[in-house]
Amino acid sequence: HDADVVIADPPRRGVDAAILETLRQHPPARYIAVSCDLAAFQREAALLLAGGRMRLTALVPFALFPHTDHVETVGLFERH
């Protein structure tokens, strides 16, 4: 439970609920979330931030598929 960095790049449905709960209860120093679904990212971010032990310190969208609505999102959460 003392991880310095955790990186997740889950499928479109998002990170498994049990893993999110572990991250919320035992936040790593840094959590890098890569998401191909903005709605999933928003749900997960809300859960992590509601725990009060993490903050979102960076958020970067990547348009990897030109001329489509698809955007990859990378967020950096840090324990505080």
N, C-alpha and C positions, 0 to 999 in steps of 0.2 A: 504493500500500500504506500510505499515511499518512492514512487516513480518520479523521476525528474521531468520526463517528457512522454506523452502518449500521443500517438498519431492515429487517426481513424479516417478511413476512406471507404465507407460502407456502400452497399448497393442503394438504389434509388429510395427504397423504403426507409432507410436511415439506420441508426445504431440500435442494436438490441436494447430493450427496456432494462434488462438486468445490468448490462454494462453501463448504461446511463446512470442508473441508481448507484452503482459502485463509484463512478466518477463524481457524482454529487456528494456522496458520503465521505469519500477519501480522495479529494481532488489532488491531481499531480501538480507539480510546480507549473507546468505548461501543458496545455491540451490543444493540439492542432486538429481541427475538424475540416475535412474536405467533403463537400457535399455537391451532388449533381441534382439535388432537388431542394429548391429554396424553402418550400413549405416544411420539409423534414428538418432542415437546418433551423428554421425559426422555432419549431416545436422543441427541438433539443436544446437550443440556446435558452429558451424561456425556462426550461426545467433546471438547467445548470445555473443560471443566474438567480433563480428564485431561492436556491439553497443558500445564497449569501456568502458563499466561500470562494466563488470565482467571479472574475470580471472579464468582459470581452475587451481586449486591448487592440485588436486589429481585425479588419474585415476587408477582403479583397475579392471582387468578382473577376472571373476570367471568361471571356467569350471565345471559347475554343472552336466553336462551330459557326463560322460566319454565315450570315443570312438566315439564321434560325433564332428562335426565342430561348434556346438552351444556354444556360449560364452555370459555370462551376463556381462554387463559393468556397473560400478558404477563410476560416476564422481562427484567431489565436485567443485562447482563454488562459488566464493566469490566476493562480491561487492568491488570495490575499487574506 
